[in-house]
Amino acid sequence: HGGGEGRTSTGLKGGPKTPWGKKALGVNTRGKKKASSNLILRRRKGTKK
């Protein structure tokens, strides 16, 4: 999607992303069918200092 002056490029849609193209800022990016998902019972909120 080139076009020179006076036109905007399409760009990558879909909000803020990490440098690797995954969604950033509060989006759950973990796969739902992961084998260890049934071991995780609750979210570790606020464990970082």
Chimera marker file (.cmm) of the C-alpha trace (Angstrom):
<marker_set name="trace">
<marker id="1" x="0.000" y="0.000" z="0.000" r="1" g="1" b="0" radius="0.5"/>
<marker id="2" x="2.371" y="2.663" z="-1.179" r="1" g="1" b="0" radius="0.5"/>
<marker id="3" x="1.207" y="5.764" z="-2.948" r="1" g="1" b="0" radius="0.5"/>
<marker id="4" x="3.582" y="8.579" z="-2.143" r="1" g="1" b="0" radius="0.5"/>
<marker id="5" x="2.333" y="11.965" z="-1.005" r="1" g="1" b="0" radius="0.5"/>
<marker id="6" x="-1.146" y="12.764" z="0.223" r="1" g="1" b="0" radius="0.5"/>
<marker id="7" x="-2.274" y="9.270" z="1.155" r="1" g="1" b="0" radius="0.5"/>
<marker id="8" x="-1.995" y="7.440" z="4.431" r="1" g="1" b="0" radius="0.5"/>
<marker id="9" x="-0.810" y="3.868" z="4.621" r="1" g="1" b="0" radius="0.5"/>
<marker id="10" x="-3.065" y="1.139" z="5.984" r="1" g="1" b="0" radius="0.5"/>
<marker id="11" x="-0.805" y="0.237" z="8.920" r="1" g="1" b="0" radius="0.5"/>
<marker id="12" x="-1.272" y="-2.586" z="11.404" r="1" g="1" b="0" radius="0.5"/>
<marker id="13" x="-4.779" y="-2.481" z="12.840" r="1" g="1" b="0" radius="0.5"/>
<marker id="14" x="-5.993" y="-3.649" z="16.201" r="1" g="1" b="0" radius="0.5"/>
<marker id="15" x="-4.778" y="-1.407" z="18.998" r="1" g="1" b="0" radius="0.5"/>
<marker id="16" x="-1.492" y="-1.367" z="20.933" r="1" g="1" b="0" radius="0.5"/>
<marker id="17" x="0.886" y="-4.252" z="20.384" r="1" g="1" b="0" radius="0.5"/>
<marker id="18" x="4.107" y="-5.610" z="21.853" r="1" g="1" b="0" radius="0.5"/>
<marker id="19" x="7.253" y="-5.600" z="19.682" r="1" g="1" b="0" radius="0.5"/>
<marker id="20" x="6.390" y="-9.205" z="18.751" r="1" g="1" b="0" radius="0.5"/>
<marker id="21" x="2.911" y="-8.361" z="17.488" r="1" g="1" b="0" radius="0.5"/>
<marker id="22" x="0.877" y="-9.646" z="20.428" r="1" g="1" b="0" radius="0.5"/>
<marker id="23" x="-1.818" y="-7.468" z="21.934" r="1" g="1" b="0" radius="0.5"/>
<marker id="24" x="-0.708" y="-5.228" z="24.798" r="1" g="1" b="0" radius="0.5"/>
<marker id="25" x="-2.419" y="-3.271" z="27.601" r="1" g="1" b="0" radius="0.5"/>
<marker id="26" x="-4.677" y="-5.592" z="29.544" r="1" g="1" b="0" radius="0.5"/>
<marker id="27" x="-5.598" y="-8.155" z="26.899" r="1" g="1" b="0" radius="0.5"/>
<marker id="28" x="-5.390" y="-11.805" z="27.935" r="1" g="1" b="0" radius="0.5"/>
<marker id="29" x="-3.032" y="-13.418" z="25.408" r="1" g="1" b="0" radius="0.5"/>
<marker id="30" x="-2.772" y="-16.842" z="27.031" r="1" g="1" b="0" radius="0.5"/>
<marker id="31" x="-4.218" y="-19.714" z="25.059" r="1" g="1" b="0" radius="0.5"/>
<marker id="32" x="-7.427" y="-21.162" z="26.449" r="1" g="1" b="0" radius="0.5"/>
<marker id="33" x="-6.563" y="-24.768" z="25.568" r="1" g="1" b="0" radius="0.5"/>
<marker id="34" x="-3.206" y="-24.826" z="27.317" r="1" g="1" b="0" radius="0.5"/>
<marker id="35" x="-2.590" y="-28.039" z="29.250" r="1" g="1" b="0" radius="0.5"/>
<marker id="36" x="-1.679" y="-26.290" z="32.510" r="1" g="1" b="0" radius="0.5"/>
<marker id="37" x="-4.711" y="-23.982" z="32.470" r="1" g="1" b="0" radius="0.5"/>
<marker id="38" x="-6.681" y="-26.231" z="34.820" r="1" g="1" b="0" radius="0.5"/>
<marker id="39" x="-3.895" y="-25.856" z="37.411" r="1" g="1" b="0" radius="0.5"/>
<marker id="40" x="-4.302" y="-22.083" z="37.566" r="1" g="1" b="0" radius="0.5"/>
<marker id="41" x="-7.164" y="-21.324" z="39.912" r="1" g="1" b="0" radius="0.5"/>
<marker id="42" x="-6.952" y="-17.606" z="40.428" r="1" g="1" b="0" radius="0.5"/>
<marker id="43" x="-5.220" y="-14.567" z="39.083" r="1" g="1" b="0" radius="0.5"/>
<marker id="44" x="-2.057" y="-13.343" z="40.817" r="1" g="1" b="0" radius="0.5"/>
<marker id="45" x="-3.057" y="-9.713" z="41.101" r="1" g="1" b="0" radius="0.5"/>
<marker id="46" x="-0.601" y="-7.319" z="42.693" r="1" g="1" b="0" radius="0.5"/>
<marker id="47" x="2.260" y="-9.684" z="43.424" r="1" g="1" b="0" radius="0.5"/>
<marker id="48" x="4.869" y="-7.363" z="41.900" r="1" g="1" b="0" radius="0.5"/>
<marker id="49" x="6.504" y="-4.763" z="44.136" r="1" g="1" b="0" radius="0.5"/>
<link id1="1" id2="2" r="1" g="1" b="0" radius="0.2"/>
<link id1="2" id2="3" r="1" g="1" b="0" radius="0.2"/>
<link id1="3" id2="4" r="1" g="1" b="0" radius="0.2"/>
<link id1="4" id2="5" r="1" g="1" b="0" radius="0.2"/>
<link id1="5" id2="6" r="1" g="1" b="0" radius="0.2"/>
<link id1="6" id2="7" r="1" g="1" b="0" radius="0.2"/>
<link id1="7" id2="8" r="1" g="1" b="0" radius="0.2"/>
<link id1="8" id2="9" r="1" g="1" b="0" radius="0.2"/>
<link id1="9" id2="10" r="1" g="1" b="0" radius="0.2"/>
<link id1="10" id2="11" r="1" g="1" b="0" radius="0.2"/>
<link id1="11" id2="12" r="1" g="1" b="0" radius="0.2"/>
<link id1="12" id2="13" r="1" g="1" b="0" radius="0.2"/>
<link id1="13" id2="14" r="1" g="1" b="0" radius="0.2"/>
<link id1="14" id2="15" r="1" g="1" b="0" radius="0.2"/>
<link id1="15" id2="16" r="1" g="1" b="0" radius="0.2"/>
<link id1="16" id2="17" r="1" g="1" b="0" radius="0.2"/>
<link id1="17" id2="18" r="1" g="1" b="0" radius="0.2"/>
<link id1="18" id2="19" r="1" g="1" b="0" radius="0.2"/>
<link id1="19" id2="20" r="1" g="1" b="0" radius="0.2"/>
<link id1="20" id2="21" r="1" g="1" b="0" radius="0.2"/>
<link id1="21" id2="22" r="1" g="1" b="0" radius="0.2"/>
<link id1="22" id2="23" r="1" g="1" b="0" radius="0.2"/>
<link id1="23" id2="24" r="1" g="1" b="0" radius="0.2"/>
<link id1="24" id2="25" r="1" g="1" b="0" radius="0.2"/>
<link id1="25" id2="26" r="1" g="1" b="0" radius="0.2"/>
<link id1="26" id2="27" r="1" g="1" b="0" radius="0.2"/>
<link id1="27" id2="28" r="1" g="1" b="0" radius="0.2"/>
<link id1="28" id2="29" r="1" g="1" b="0" radius="0.2"/>
<link id1="29" id2="30" r="1" g="1" b="0" radius="0.2"/>
<link id1="30" id2="31" r="1" g="1" b="0" radius="0.2"/>
<link id1="31" id2="32" r="1" g="1" b="0" radius="0.2"/>
<link id1="32" id2="33" r="1" g="1" b="0" radius="0.2"/>
<link id1="33" id2="34" r="1" g="1" b="0" radius="0.2"/>
<link id1="34" id2="35" r="1" g="1" b="0" radius="0.2"/>
<link id1="35" id2="36" r="1" g="1" b="0" radius="0.2"/>
<link id1="36" id2="37" r="1" g="1" b="0" radius="0.2"/>
<link id1="37" id2="38" r="1" g="1" b="0" radius="0.2"/>
<link id1="38" id2="39" r="1" g="1" b="0" radius="0.2"/>
<link id1="39" id2="40" r="1" g="1" b="0" radius="0.2"/>
<link id1="40" id2="41" r="1" g="1" b="0" radius="0.2"/>
<link id1="41" id2="42" r="1" g="1" b="0" radius="0.2"/>
<link id1="42" id2="43" r="1" g="1" b="0" radius="0.2"/>
<link id1="43" id2="44" r="1" g="1" b="0" radius="0.2"/>
<link id1="44" id2="45" r="1" g="1" b="0" radius="0.2"/>
<link id1="45" id2="46" r="1" g="1" b="0" radius="0.2"/>
<link id1="46" id2="47" r="1" g="1" b="0" radius="0.2"/>
<link id1="47" id2="48" r="1" g="1" b="0" radius="0.2"/>
<link id1="48" id2="49" r="1" g="1" b="0" radius="0.2"/>
</marker_set>
